[in-house]
Amino acid sequence: MADTSNDEAQSMTMMHFQLQRSLKWLDDVTHGIIGYELESRSLAGLQVIEARTGFLRCNFIVPLLASDINGNWHVGAIATIIDNVGGAAIYSTGHHLKVTVNFNITYYSTAKIQDEVEIEAKVKGNKGKLTSMAVEVRNKSNGGQLIASATQWTAANDYRSPQPQSRAKL
């Protein structure tokens, strides 16, 4: 009985660690510590409001930097935020980041500069090395109108770069 309780505690500790690691990764991307400038510009101001293993809900105020010439939230910025929030949800369930093998977004409407939006990402399932997730983006400024929905499949990347062979000195 004690072994079962100990195993459950270790499992909970590992899940907590993985969730915290994924949140740190998302925060580092958001603040430009890792990743590309395009990502940090598209994610500037992102706030995680709920996080569980395999689930993230975030609030975001659409900034001027992420808009098109008409003052709409740029579709590329929407795709970037979907990819990163969804990636963090997936990362929270495993030991490493995964490679996207399929990414589909359907756009239904848009948001304007300074609109508040909510991004919700859920891991839907795992099958071997594959993981699927779904993301919805809603405009909180107009009653929750759906802006975009996305699905993404990722695969574990087992590739390891070759390590230099050590040479014995003669």
C-alpha positions in Angstrom: 0.0 0.0 0.0 2.8 2.4 0.9 4.4 1.8 -2.6 1.2 2.8 -4.3 1.0 6.0 -2.3 4.7 6.7 -3.0 4.2 6.1 -6.7 1.3 8.4 -6.9 3.2 11.1 -5.1 6.2 10.7 -7.5 3.8 10.9 -10.4 2.2 14.1 -9.1 5.6 15.6 -8.5 6.7 14.8 -12.1 3.4 16.2 -13.6 3.9 19.4 -11.6 7.5 19.7 -12.7 6.5 19.1 -16.4 3.8 21.8 -16.1 6.1 24.3 -14.5 8.7 23.6 -17.2 6.2 24.2 -20.0 5.0 27.5 -18.4 8.6 28.7 -18.0 9.3 27.8 -21.7 6.2 29.8 -22.8 7.2 32.7 -20.6 10.8 32.7 -22.0 9.4 32.7 -25.6 7.0 35.5 -24.7 9.8 37.6 -23.2 12.3 36.9 -26.0 14.7 34.9 -23.9 14.4 32.0 -26.3 12.9 31.7 -29.8 12.5 34.4 -32.4 11.7 38.1 -32.2 8.5 37.4 -34.3 7.3 35.1 -31.5 8.0 37.5 -28.7 6.3 40.4 -30.6 3.3 38.2 -31.4 3.0 37.0 -27.7 3.8 40.3 -25.9 1.4 40.6 -23.0 0.2 37.0 -23.0 -1.1 36.0 -19.5 -1.7 32.4 -18.4 -4.9 32.4 -16.3 -5.3 28.6 -15.9 -2.8 25.8 -16.3 -3.1 22.0 -15.8 -1.2 19.2 -17.4 -2.4 19.2 -21.0 -4.5 22.3 -20.7 -3.8 26.1 -20.9 -6.1 29.1 -20.9 -4.6 32.5 -21.6 -5.8 36.1 -21.9 -4.3 38.4 -24.4 -4.8 42.1 -25.4 -4.2 42.5 -29.1 -1.2 44.9 -29.4 -0.6 47.3 -32.2 2.6 45.3 -33.1 0.4 42.3 -33.9 -2.0 44.1 -36.3 -2.4 44.5 -40.0 -2.8 47.8 -41.8 -6.6 47.8 -41.1 -6.1 47.5 -37.4 -7.1 43.8 -37.3 -5.2 41.1 -35.4 -2.8 39.8 -38.1 -3.5 36.1 -39.0 0.2 35.3 -38.8 0.2 36.6 -35.2 -2.9 34.5 -34.4 -1.1 31.4 -35.9 2.0 32.1 -33.8 0.1 32.4 -30.6 -1.9 29.3 -31.3 1.3 27.3 -32.1 3.1 28.5 -28.9 0.2 28.1 -26.5 -0.7 24.7 -28.0 2.9 23.7 -27.9 3.2 24.6 -24.2 0.1 22.5 -23.5 1.7 19.5 -25.3 5.0 20.2 -23.6 3.3 20.0 -20.2 2.5 16.3 -20.8 5.9 15.0 -21.7 9.6 15.2 -21.3 10.5 17.4 -24.3 9.2 19.6 -27.1 7.9 17.9 -30.2 7.9 18.5 -33.9 4.7 19.6 -35.6 3.7 17.2 -38.3 0.2 18.7 -39.1 -1.2 22.1 -38.2 -4.6 23.3 -39.4 -6.3 26.6 -38.5 -9.8 27.8 -39.4 -10.4 31.5 -39.1 -14.0 32.7 -38.4 -13.6 36.3 -37.5 -11.0 38.8 -36.3 -10.2 41.0 -33.4 -9.1 44.7 -33.3 -6.2 46.4 -31.6 -6.8 46.4 -27.8 -9.5 43.7 -27.9 -9.2 41.1 -25.2 -9.1 37.5 -26.4 -8.9 34.2 -24.7 -6.8 31.3 -26.0 -7.6 27.8 -24.8 -5.4 24.8 -25.7 -6.2 21.2 -24.8 -4.2 18.0 -25.5 -6.7 15.6 -27.0 -4.7 12.4 -27.0 -1.4 10.5 -27.3 -0.7 7.6 -29.6 2.8 6.4 -29.4 5.1 9.2 -30.4 2.1 11.3 -31.7 0.2 13.9 -29.7 -2.9 15.8 -30.8 -4.2 19.1 -29.5 -6.9 21.6 -30.2 -6.9 25.4 -29.6 -9.8 27.9 -29.7 -9.3 31.6 -29.7 -12.3 33.8 -28.7 -12.9 37.5 -28.6 -13.8 38.4 -25.0 -14.5 42.0 -26.0 -17.6 41.0 -28.1 -19.1 38.2 -26.0 -16.8 35.3 -26.8 -17.1 35.2 -30.6 -14.9 32.5 -32.1 -11.9 34.0 -33.9 -10.1 30.8 -34.8 -9.9 27.1 -34.1 -6.9 24.9 -34.7 -5.8 21.3 -34.5 -2.2 20.2 -34.4 -0.4 16.9 -34.4 3.1 16.6 -33.1 5.7 13.8 -33.0 8.5 13.1 -30.6 11.8 14.1 -32.0 14.3 11.4 -31.1 17.0 12.9 -33.3 20.2 13.6 -31.4 23.0 15.5 -33.0 26.2 13.4 -33.4 28.6 13.9 -30.5 32.2 14.4 -31.4 34.3 11.3 -30.8 36.9 11.7 -28.1 40.3 10.9 -29.3 42.9 9.4 -27.1 46.1 11.4 -26.9 49.2 9.5 -27.8 
